[in-house]
Amino acid sequence: MRAGTAPATAAAVVAALLTAAPAAAAPDPGARTCGDSVERTVVTGDVEVVDTCRLLRVVVLGDVHVAPGAWAYLVGSQVVGDLHVGRDARATAQGTDVRGGVHLDDALGLLTTGSVGRSVRGRATGVQITGRVAGAVNVAFPSDAVRTGLSVRGATVGGWVNVYGGQNVVLSSQLGRGLTLSWSRRTAVCGTTVQGDVTVRRARRDVQLGDVSRLAPDWPGCSVERPPVRGQHLGDLVLEDNAAAVAVGSTHVAGDLVCRRNDVAPVLTPDVTVGGNRVGQCG
């Protein structure tokens, strides 16, 4: 069991999220400026988005930089470099392939339905992922983001998913490593396969893992499916230091189920199965 090392690991994750968010990157001096639309062309360098820019079936051989307060709307496009989203800026990447990574510098929002070749990192008010991210997802949300956070629906993420704050939903997705959620306002993880450990710590409101909407009808964080899709957590499930109600149902935990220092002991439905040990409040 790896329960003895979980607090240090989770603390390190939170510290990394708060201190390692990327600084805003500057576009090349010769970057193409877009404040309207660009269609069906190849841009050999960077693109700097000001105001509102639509990139429709465009290949950008450099990076895309979304200036503070601007909005980039990419449809059927390809970015060979990275996508940088500045303060209070938005990026919608619909059916778009970003071969590099996505960097969020206090962004307002990100929506990606295509693919990201590396990782999604930084700070934002809201992040929605319905496509594929080859690397990790490391995101932090501001304390005043009450109804927004991370939404991962029908997605594939190759690396670890680390989230600080926010109202977060992970539904019908495949996570190639683990999932750590710290200080969430609300949490729902349903019908998802996680290859590593799942840790939920210091949640401030309801935590739903699996099909437990009937236990929290005021916030069914995940869509109710009949029959429900069973969650598969192939490492440990660690629930610790949560000030909110925690309910777990329709889930298989291949490793240990560790519950400690929660204000109220987590509620487990009879269809929760555990391959390892049940420890602490869930023992």
C-alpha positions as CSV (number, residue, x, y, z in Angstrom):
1,M,0.0,0.0,0.0
2,R,1.3,3.5,-0.9
3,A,-1.0,5.3,1.6
4,G,1.9,6.4,3.8
5,T,3.4,8.6,1.1
6,A,0.2,10.1,-0.3
7,P,0.1,13.3,1.9
8,A,3.6,14.4,0.8
9,T,2.9,13.6,-2.8
10,A,-0.4,15.5,-2.8
11,A,1.3,18.5,-1.1
12,A,4.0,18.6,-3.7
13,V,1.3,18.6,-6.4
14,V,-0.4,21.6,-4.9
15,A,2.9,23.5,-4.5
16,A,3.7,22.8,-8.2
17,L,0.4,24.0,-9.4
18,L,0.7,27.3,-7.5
19,T,4.3,28.1,-8.3
20,A,5.0,26.5,-11.7
21,A,2.3,28.1,-13.9
22,P,3.9,29.3,-17.1
23,A,4.8,32.9,-17.6
24,A,3.2,34.6,-20.6
25,A,5.3,33.9,-23.7
26,A,5.9,36.6,-26.3
27,P,5.2,36.0,-30.0
28,D,8.1,36.4,-32.4
29,P,8.6,40.0,-33.7
30,G,7.4,38.9,-37.1
31,A,4.2,37.2,-35.9
32,R,1.1,37.6,-38.0
33,T,-1.5,39.6,-36.1
34,C,-5.1,38.5,-36.4
35,G,-8.1,40.4,-35.1
36,D,-10.7,39.2,-37.6
37,S,-10.3,35.9,-39.5
38,V,-7.8,33.9,-41.4
39,E,-9.0,31.1,-43.7
40,R,-7.4,28.2,-45.6
41,T,-3.8,29.2,-45.5
42,V,-0.4,28.4,-44.1
43,V,1.2,30.8,-41.6
44,T,5.0,30.1,-41.6
45,G,5.6,31.7,-38.2
46,D,3.6,32.7,-35.1
47,V,0.1,34.1,-34.9
48,E,-0.8,36.8,-32.4
49,V,-4.5,37.0,-31.7
50,V,-5.9,40.4,-30.7
51,D,-9.6,41.1,-30.2
52,T,-11.5,38.1,-31.7
53,C,-9.8,36.0,-34.3
54,R,-11.2,33.0,-36.2
55,L,-8.6,30.6,-37.7
56,L,-10.6,28.4,-40.1
57,R,-8.7,25.5,-41.6
58,V,-5.3,27.2,-41.1
59,V,-1.9,25.6,-40.6
60,V,0.3,27.6,-38.2
61,L,3.9,26.4,-38.3
62,G,4.8,28.4,-35.2
63,D,2.9,29.2,-32.0
64,V,-0.5,30.8,-31.4
65,H,-0.5,33.6,-28.8
66,V,-3.8,34.8,-27.5
67,A,-3.3,38.3,-26.1
68,P,-4.9,39.3,-22.8
69,G,-8.7,39.7,-23.1
70,A,-8.8,38.3,-26.7
71,W,-10.5,35.2,-28.1
72,A,-9.1,32.7,-30.5
73,Y,-11.5,30.5,-32.3
74,L,-9.7,27.7,-34.2
75,V,-11.8,25.3,-36.4
76,G,-10.3,22.4,-38.3
77,S,-6.8,23.9,-37.9
78,Q,-3.3,22.7,-37.0
79,V,-0.8,24.4,-34.7
80,V,2.6,22.9,-35.0
81,G,3.9,24.8,-32.0
82,D,2.2,25.7,-28.7
83,L,-1.0,27.5,-27.9
84,H,-0.5,30.3,-25.3
85,V,-3.7,31.8,-23.7
86,G,-3.1,35.1,-21.9
87,R,-4.9,36.7,-18.9
88,D,-8.7,36.9,-19.3
89,A,-8.4,35.4,-22.8
90,R,-10.2,32.5,-24.3
91,A,-9.3,29.8,-26.8
92,T,-11.8,27.5,-28.5
93,A,-10.0,24.7,-30.5
94,Q,-12.7,22.8,-32.3
95,G,-11.4,19.8,-34.3
96,T,-8.0,21.4,-34.1
97,D,-4.6,19.6,-33.7
98,V,-2.2,21.4,-31.4
99,R,1.1,19.5,-31.7
100,G,2.8,21.3,-28.9
101,G,1.2,22.1,-25.5
102,V,-1.3,24.6,-24.1
103,H,-0.1,27.2,-21.7
104,L,-2.7,29.0,-19.6
105,D,-1.7,32.3,-18.0
106,D,-4.7,33.2,-15.8
107,A,-6.9,32.6,-18.9
108,L,-10.6,33.0,-18.8
109,G,-11.3,29.7,-20.6
110,L,-10.1,26.9,-22.8
111,L,-12.2,24.4,-24.9
112,T,-10.5,21.7,-26.9
113,T,-12.3,19.1,-28.9
114,G,-9.3,18.0,-30.9
115,S,-5.9,16.9,-29.8
116,V,-3.0,18.3,-27.8
117,G,0.4,16.7,-28.4
118,R,1.9,17.6,-25.1
119,S,0.4,18.9,-21.8
120,V,-2.2,21.5,-20.7
121,R,-0.8,23.6,-17.9
122,G,-1.4,26.8,-16.0
123,R,-4.2,28.8,-14.4
124,A,-7.6,29.4,-15.8
125,T,-11.3,30.1,-14.8
126,G,-12.6,27.1,-16.8
127,V,-11.1,24.3,-18.9
128,Q,-13.1,21.8,-21.0
129,I,-11.5,18.8,-22.7
130,T,-13.4,16.4,-24.9
131,G,-10.6,15.3,-27.2
132,R,-7.2,13.9,-26.6
133,V,-4.3,15.2,-24.5
134,A,-1.1,13.2,-24.9
135,G,0.6,14.6,-21.9
136,A,-0.6,15.8,-18.5
137,V,-3.3,18.2,-17.4
138,N,-2.0,20.4,-14.5
139,V,-4.5,23.3,-13.9
140,A,-5.4,25.5,-11.0
141,F,-8.5,27.6,-10.6
142,P,-9.0,30.8,-8.7
143,S,-10.8,30.7,-5.3
144,D,-13.7,32.8,-6.6
145,A,-14.4,30.4,-9.5
146,V,-17.5,28.9,-7.8
147,R,-19.2,27.2,-10.8
148,T,-16.4,26.6,-13.2
149,G,-13.4,24.3,-13.2
150,L,-12.2,21.3,-15.2
151,S,-14.6,19.3,-17.4
152,V,-13.2,16.2,-19.0
153,R,-15.9,14.3,-21.0
154,G,-15.3,11.4,-23.3
155,A,-11.6,12.4,-23.4
156,T,-8.3,10.6,-23.3
157,V,-5.4,12.0,-21.2
158,G,-2.0,10.3,-21.4
159,G,-0.4,11.9,-18.4
160,W,-1.4,12.7,-14.8
161,V,-4.3,14.9,-14.1
162,N,-3.7,17.4,-11.3
163,V,-6.3,19.9,-10.3
164,Y,-6.4,22.6,-7.7
165,G,-9.8,24.2,-6.9
166,G,-12.7,24.5,-9.2
167,Q,-15.9,22.5,-9.7
168,N,-14.7,19.5,-11.6
169,V,-16.3,16.7,-13.6
170,V,-14.5,13.7,-15.2
171,L,-17.0,11.6,-17.2
172,S,-16.6,8.6,-19.5
173,S,-12.9,9.2,-20.0
174,Q,-9.6,7.3,-20.1
175,L,-6.8,8.6,-17.9
176,G,-3.4,7.0,-18.7
177,R,-1.9,7.7,-15.3
178,G,-3.5,9.1,-12.1
179,L,-5.9,11.8,-10.9
180,T,-5.4,14.2,-8.0
181,L,-8.1,16.7,-7.0
182,S,-7.3,19.2,-4.2
183,W,-9.5,21.9,-2.7
184,S,-12.3,21.2,-5.1
185,R,-15.6,23.0,-4.6
186,R,-17.5,20.0,-6.1
187,T,-16.2,16.8,-7.6
188,A,-17.7,14.1,-9.8
189,V,-15.8,11.2,-11.4
190,C,-18.0,8.8,-13.3
191,G,-17.6,5.9,-15.8
192,T,-13.9,6.6,-16.1
193,T,-10.9,4.3,-16.2
194,V,-7.8,5.7,-14.3
195,Q,-4.6,3.7,-14.7
196,G,-3.0,5.1,-11.5
197,D,-4.0,6.4,-8.1
198,V,-7.0,8.6,-7.5
199,T,-6.7,11.1,-4.7
200,V,-9.4,13.5,-3.5
201,R,-8.3,15.8,-0.7
202,R,-9.7,18.8,1.1
203,A,-12.9,19.0,-0.9
204,R,-15.1,21.8,0.2
205,R,-18.4,20.5,-1.2
206,D,-19.9,17.2,-2.5
207,V,-17.7,14.5,-3.9
208,Q,-19.3,11.9,-6.2
209,L,-17.3,8.9,-7.5
210,G,-19.5,6.7,-9.6
211,D,-23.2,6.6,-10.1
212,V,-24.3,8.1,-6.9
213,S,-26.6,10.9,-8.1
214,R,-29.5,9.5,-6.1
215,L,-27.5,10.3,-3.0
216,A,-26.9,13.9,-4.0
217,P,-29.9,14.8,-6.2
218,D,-29.3,18.6,-5.8
219,W,-26.1,18.2,-7.9
220,P,-25.9,15.2,-10.2
221,G,-22.4,16.0,-11.4
222,C,-22.3,13.2,-13.9
223,S,-25.0,12.2,-16.3
224,V,-27.0,9.3,-15.0
225,E,-26.7,6.3,-17.3
226,R,-28.8,3.2,-17.2
227,P,-27.1,0.9,-16.7
228,P,-24.3,3.0,-15.2
229,V,-20.8,2.6,-16.6
230,R,-18.6,1.2,-13.9
231,G,-15.6,3.2,-12.9
232,Q,-12.2,1.4,-12.9
233,H,-9.5,2.8,-10.7
234,L,-6.4,0.6,-11.2
235,G,-4.3,2.1,-8.4
236,D,-5.3,3.2,-4.9
237,L,-8.3,5.4,-4.1
238,V,-7.4,7.9,-1.4
239,L,-10.0,10.2,0.3
240,E,-8.5,12.4,2.9
241,D,-9.1,15.6,4.8
242,N,-12.4,16.3,3.1
243,A,-14.9,18.7,4.7
244,A,-17.7,17.6,2.4
245,A,-19.9,14.6,1.9
246,V,-18.2,11.9,-0.1
247,A,-20.1,9.1,-1.9
248,V,-18.6,6.2,-3.9
249,G,-20.6,3.8,-6.1
250,S,-20.4,1.6,-9.1
251,T,-16.6,1.6,-8.9
252,H,-13.8,-1.0,-8.8
253,V,-10.6,0.0,-6.9
254,A,-7.8,-2.4,-7.9
255,G,-5.5,-1.2,-5.1
256,D,-6.3,0.0,-1.6
257,L,-9.2,2.2,-0.5
258,V,-7.9,4.7,2.0
259,C,-10.2,7.0,3.9
260,R,-8.8,9.2,6.7
261,R,-9.5,12.5,8.5
262,N,-12.7,13.2,6.6
263,D,-15.2,15.2,8.5
264,V,-17.8,12.5,7.8
265,A,-17.0,8.9,6.8
266,P,-17.4,8.4,3.1
267,V,-20.6,6.5,2.0
268,L,-20.0,3.4,-0.1
269,T,-22.7,1.6,-2.1
270,P,-22.6,-2.2,-2.1
271,D,-21.3,-2.4,-5.7
272,V,-18.0,-0.8,-4.7
273,T,-15.3,-3.5,-5.0
274,V,-11.7,-3.3,-3.7
275,G,-8.8,-5.5,-4.7
276,G,-6.5,-4.4,-1.9
277,N,-7.2,-3.2,1.7
278,R,-9.9,-1.0,3.1
279,V,-8.1,1.4,5.4
280,G,-9.3,4.0,8.0
281,Q,-12.8,5.3,7.8
282,C,-13.6,2.9,5.0
283,G,-12.2,-0.1,6.8
